[in-house]
Amino acid sequence: MKGFLSAASANGALLRVVVRRLMMAAIAGALALTASAGAARPYPDRPIRWIVPWPPGGGADLLARILHARLGEILGQPVVIDNRGGAAGNIGAAAGAKAAPDGYTLTFAYSATHSINPLVFPKMPFAAEDFAPVIFLTLVPQVLVVNAKLPIHNVQELVALSKKRQVTYASAAPGSLGHLGGELFASMTGANMMHVPYRGGGPALTAVLSGEIDALVGVPVVLGPHIKAGKLRAIGITTPKRTNVLSGVPTIAESGVPNFDVSSWNGVLVPAGTPPEVIARLNEAFNKTLADPKVRAQLAEAGYETVGGEPGKLSRFIESELAKWRPVVKKVNLHVE
């Protein structure tokens, strides 16, 4: 009898071990299925935040708002614009750099944030390595204008006048594209020019319109109405190709300054470490958005030249911009606190 009880007890213990192992295997299987289902979940499955390091109404904000609705339709999820202005774009860009690398936070990158600020701010709140490129969105040609009352009709006449007396040019701020574009022009032509910074593009434009300042480098769409009204005279487009916005204005390069090339640019970044398949999905969606006829028409009307393409095109362009502006910044010993 005692032997029988011992055998029964042993069999019961064995049965409990078997049942426990089966339960553990079932739980592990269920967890594996859950994880697999999560991994296979299509991206995106919730709204995407797009940080724009500029207040509402600025150029960067305008471009994002032209694109975000169609982009959301293609991705199947809303793309919500999050304006984070301040510190020449550094505040918003820093927020994007610190976001989770999951594809649900995009950062709008442009000339100031990634090709000028790293050269003029002694302390940057983010580094290039904090980001991965998604797409090179657009280029925006600039135009060199002068007050229409000046006896200047082309680049050569501006340079000639500067030999007789110093030519002044305005910009929205020290370290702005208008500032550095003017410095590059002076360096490449030998023109005697003095930079006069203002607090914003509006006051800088007003100074040139009034005749207080001679010249300005700015956006054709913004300056176009004043050119047509005869208050400003456009003497050169800053990119290698002419712009449709001011098709009759020659480029500075074709006016005797070979290789002169200044433009503002816009792109999209995500935090470093974002999965490659997520970046590929975003790149595809942005390229489709840029190819949409209605979007292209809006971009052209606003003065944007569409670029698009694979992610690496943006990172290579940023590197070339840093190489172009580094000696200019060094020459003028520019530092922004």
C-alpha distance (Angstrom), angle and dihedral (degrees) to the residues before:
residue distance angle dihedral
M1 . . .
K2 3.78 . .
G3 3.82 90.1 .
F4 3.78 90.4 50.4
L5 3.84 91.7 52.4
S6 3.77 91.3 48.0
A7 3.79 91.2 51.6
A8 3.80 91.8 47.4
S9 3.79 90.9 49.1
A10 3.80 90.9 50.2
N11 3.78 91.9 49.0
G12 3.82 90.3 49.7
A13 3.77 91.8 51.8
L14 3.79 90.5 48.5
L15 3.80 90.2 50.0
R16 3.79 91.4 51.4
V17 3.81 90.6 51.1
V18 3.80 91.2 49.9
V19 3.81 92.4 47.8
R20 3.81 91.6 47.4
R21 3.80 91.4 50.9
L22 3.78 91.7 48.1
M23 3.81 90.4 51.1
M24 3.79 91.9 48.9
A25 3.79 90.6 49.0
A26 3.80 90.3 50.0
I27 3.81 91.9 49.8
A28 3.81 91.4 47.7
G29 3.78 90.1 49.3
A30 3.79 91.6 50.2
L31 3.80 91.3 49.7
A32 3.79 90.6 48.8
L33 3.79 90.9 51.2
T34 3.81 90.5 49.1
A35 3.80 91.8 49.7
S36 3.78 90.8 46.6
A37 3.77 91.1 50.5
G38 3.81 89.9 49.6
A39 3.79 92.2 49.2
A40 3.78 91.3 48.7
R41 3.79 92.7 49.2
P42 3.80 106.7 122.5
Y43 3.81 118.8 -112.9
P44 2.95 123.5 -91.6
D45 3.79 107.7 31.0
R46 3.81 97.6 156.5
P47 3.84 138.6 31.2
I48 3.81 119.1 -62.5
R49 3.80 123.0 -134.5
W50 3.81 117.7 -139.7
I51 3.80 112.4 -163.1
V52 3.80 112.2 -149.9
P53 3.86 109.4 -168.4
W54 3.78 91.6 -148.4
P55 3.83 135.0 76.5
P56 3.82 119.2 -100.5
G57 3.79 112.7 -78.2
G58 3.81 98.5 32.5
G59 3.79 125.7 118.6
A60 3.79 94.6 -96.7
D61 3.80 90.9 49.0
L62 3.82 91.2 49.8
L63 3.79 92.4 53.9
A64 3.81 93.3 46.9
R65 3.79 90.9 50.9
I66 3.80 91.7 50.5
L67 3.81 89.4 55.0
H68 3.80 109.0 32.0
A69 3.82 101.3 75.6
R70 3.82 95.2 50.8
L71 3.80 90.4 41.4
G72 3.80 89.7 54.6
E73 3.80 91.2 50.6
I74 3.79 91.3 52.9
L75 3.82 93.6 46.4
G76 3.80 93.2 43.3
Q77 3.80 92.6 -127.7
P78 3.82 133.0 84.3
V79 3.80 117.1 -95.8
V80 3.80 107.6 -145.7
I81 3.81 119.3 -158.2
D82 3.81 114.9 -135.9
N83 3.82 111.0 -167.3
R84 3.83 111.6 -151.2
G85 3.81 107.8 171.3
G86 3.80 128.3 175.7
A87 3.82 142.2 89.9
A88 3.82 92.9 40.1
G89 3.79 90.4 -60.2
N90 3.81 97.0 -47.3
I91 3.81 95.3 114.7
G92 3.78 94.9 56.7
A93 3.79 94.5 40.3
A94 3.81 90.9 51.1
A95 3.81 90.2 52.6
G96 3.79 89.3 52.7
A97 3.79 92.2 49.6
K98 3.81 91.4 54.6
A99 3.82 95.5 48.4
A100 3.80 122.7 109.2
P101 3.83 111.9 -84.4
D102 3.79 94.0 -123.1
G103 3.80 102.9 108.3
Y104 3.79 95.0 -105.4
T105 3.82 94.8 104.4
L106 3.80 120.5 56.9
T107 3.80 124.8 -175.5
F108 3.79 123.0 -146.0
A109 3.81 106.3 -136.7
Y110 3.78 124.3 -165.7
S111 3.80 142.3 163.6
A112 3.79 96.9 -72.0
T113 3.79 99.5 45.0
H114 3.79 99.6 49.4
S115 3.81 111.6 14.7
I116 3.82 104.2 34.1
N117 3.82 109.8 22.3
P118 3.83 94.4 58.2
L119 3.81 87.6 58.9
V120 3.80 100.0 44.8
F121 3.83 104.7 34.4
P122 3.82 112.2 76.6
K123 3.81 90.4 -155.2
M124 3.79 119.4 37.5
P125 3.83 121.8 -169.0
F126 3.81 91.4 -144.0
A127 3.80 140.2 26.2
A128 3.78 133.3 -138.5
E129 3.81 88.8 -109.8
D130 3.81 90.0 62.9
F131 3.81 90.5 73.0
A132 3.78 142.2 56.9
P133 3.83 120.6 -152.8
V134 3.79 122.1 -113.4
I135 3.80 104.9 173.1
F136 3.80 145.4 -22.7
L137 3.80 101.2 -124.1
T138 3.80 110.8 -177.2
L139 3.77 149.3 -23.2
V140 3.80 123.9 -136.7
P141 3.82 116.3 -155.7
Q142 3.80 116.6 -142.4
V143 3.80 128.3 -144.6
L144 3.80 130.4 -142.2
V145 3.81 109.7 -135.4
V146 3.80 135.4 178.2
N147 3.77 133.6 -163.8
A148 3.81 105.1 -82.1
K149 3.82 92.8 -128.2
L150 3.80 91.7 66.1
P151 3.83 118.3 96.2
I152 3.80 89.8 -117.8
H153 3.81 121.6 117.9
N154 3.79 102.2 155.0
V155 3.79 144.4 13.3
Q156 3.81 94.5 -88.1
E157 3.81 92.4 54.5
L158 3.81 91.2 50.4
V159 3.80 91.2 52.2
A160 3.81 90.7 45.8
L161 3.81 92.3 51.3
S162 3.80 90.1 49.8
K163 3.82 88.9 59.0
K164 3.81 89.0 59.3
R165 3.80 97.1 42.3
Q166 3.78 136.1 -6.9
V167 3.81 114.7 -84.3
T168 3.80 115.7 -141.1
Y169 3.78 124.3 -146.2
A170 3.80 129.8 -170.9
S171 3.79 132.0 -141.8
A172 3.79 137.8 -178.6
A173 3.82 92.3 -112.1
P174 3.80 143.6 -24.6
G175 3.79 108.2 -72.5
S176 3.80 94.0 21.8
L177 3.79 121.0 134.6
G178 3.80 89.0 -107.0
H179 3.80 90.0 55.6
L180 3.79 96.1 47.6
G181 3.80 92.6 40.6
G182 3.79 89.6 57.0
E183 3.79 91.6 47.6
L184 3.80 91.1 50.5
F185 3.81 90.7 49.7
A186 3.82 91.8 50.5
S187 3.79 91.0 47.3
M188 3.81 94.3 50.1
T189 3.82 96.6 43.0
G190 3.79 102.8 33.0
A191 3.80 89.7 -123.2
N192 3.80 117.2 162.3
M193 3.81 100.9 -125.3
M194 3.79 134.5 159.8
H195 3.80 122.8 -152.8
V196 3.81 117.7 -133.9
P197 3.83 112.2 -171.5
Y198 3.81 123.0 -153.6
R199 3.78 133.5 -171.3
G200 3.77 98.7 -99.6
G201 3.77 139.9 -15.3
G202 3.81 94.2 -84.6
P203 3.82 96.6 61.0
A204 3.81 90.7 42.6
L205 3.80 91.2 54.0
T206 3.81 91.6 46.4
A207 3.80 90.1 54.1
V208 3.81 92.0 55.1
L209 3.80 93.3 43.8
S210 3.81 90.3 52.9
G211 3.80 92.9 48.6
E212 3.79 93.1 -116.7
I213 3.82 88.1 118.4
D214 3.81 126.4 31.5
A215 3.79 106.4 -143.2
L216 3.79 147.8 12.0
V217 3.81 139.3 -171.3
G218 3.80 109.8 -140.8
V219 3.79 149.7 137.4
P220 3.83 116.0 -61.3
V221 3.81 94.5 -137.9
V222 3.82 90.9 55.1
L223 3.80 96.2 42.5
G224 3.81 96.5 37.3
P225 3.83 97.5 87.5
H226 3.82 91.2 51.9
I227 3.80 90.5 48.4
K228 3.80 91.3 51.3
A229 3.81 90.1 47.0
G230 3.80 89.6 56.8
K231 3.80 95.1 -117.0
L232 3.80 95.5 110.3
R233 3.79 130.8 33.0
A234 3.80 120.2 -145.0
I235 3.79 111.5 -142.7
G236 3.80 103.6 169.8
I237 3.80 145.2 7.6
T238 3.79 110.7 -133.7
T239 3.82 98.7 -141.0
P240 3.83 128.2 76.8
K241 3.81 90.7 -109.5
R242 3.77 128.1 50.4
T243 3.78 119.3 -108.9
N244 3.80 125.4 -120.4
V245 3.80 89.2 -134.7
L246 3.84 90.1 67.2
S247 3.79 101.1 15.1
G248 3.81 94.4 165.0
V249 3.80 94.8 57.9
P250 3.84 115.6 93.0
T251 3.77 121.9 -132.7
I252 3.78 120.3 -104.5
A253 3.81 87.7 -121.9
E254 3.81 92.7 57.8
S255 3.81 89.1 44.9
G256 3.78 93.1 68.4
V257 3.83 104.1 -75.0
P258 3.83 104.1 101.3
N259 3.82 118.0 -153.2
F260 3.79 94.2 11.2
D261 3.80 105.2 152.5
V262 3.80 127.0 164.7
S263 3.77 124.7 157.5
S264 3.75 139.2 144.3
W265 3.78 114.7 -117.1
N266 3.80 137.4 -161.8
G267 3.79 132.3 -156.1
V268 3.79 145.1 153.5
L269 3.80 128.0 -110.2
V270 3.80 135.8 -178.5
P271 3.82 129.3 -160.7
A272 3.80 115.5 -78.1
G273 3.78 110.9 -96.5
T274 3.80 95.3 41.4
P275 3.85 107.6 145.5
P276 3.83 113.1 -96.0
E277 3.80 92.0 -127.6
V278 3.81 90.1 56.7
I279 3.81 91.6 50.0
A280 3.81 89.3 48.8
R281 3.81 90.9 52.0
L282 3.80 91.8 49.8
N283 3.80 92.6 45.9
E284 3.79 90.8 51.9
A285 3.81 91.9 48.6
F286 3.81 93.4 48.8
N287 3.81 92.2 48.2
K288 3.80 89.9 51.8
T289 3.80 89.6 48.7
L290 3.81 92.3 51.3
A291 3.81 89.9 48.9
D292 3.81 93.6 54.0
P293 3.85 108.2 113.4
K294 3.81 94.5 -136.6
V295 3.79 91.9 48.6
R296 3.80 92.1 47.5
A297 3.80 90.7 51.5
Q298 3.81 91.4 51.4
L299 3.79 91.5 48.0
A300 3.80 93.0 49.6
E301 3.80 91.8 48.9
A302 3.81 90.0 52.1
G303 3.82 92.0 49.8
Y304 3.81 98.9 -105.8
E305 3.80 122.1 141.2
T306 3.80 110.8 -147.9
V307 3.80 117.6 -127.9
G308 3.83 113.6 164.3
G309 3.80 124.3 153.0
E310 3.79 134.6 120.0
P311 3.84 122.7 -17.5
G312 3.80 96.1 -107.8
K313 3.80 91.4 64.2
L314 3.81 89.4 70.7
S315 3.80 96.5 49.4
R316 3.81 91.7 48.0
F317 3.79 91.2 50.1
I318 3.81 92.7 49.7
E319 3.81 89.5 52.4
S320 3.82 90.7 51.7
E321 3.82 91.1 49.1
L322 3.80 92.2 51.3
A323 3.81 89.2 50.4
K324 3.82 90.8 50.8
W325 3.80 97.2 47.9
R326 3.81 99.5 38.4
P327 3.85 96.0 79.4
V328 3.81 91.3 42.6
V329 3.80 91.9 53.7
K330 3.80 90.8 45.4
K331 3.80 92.2 50.2
V332 3.81 93.9 55.0
N333 3.83 91.8 37.5
L334 3.79 90.8 -129.7
H335 3.80 121.3 -174.9
V336 3.80 126.4 164.5
E337 3.79 119.8 -160.0
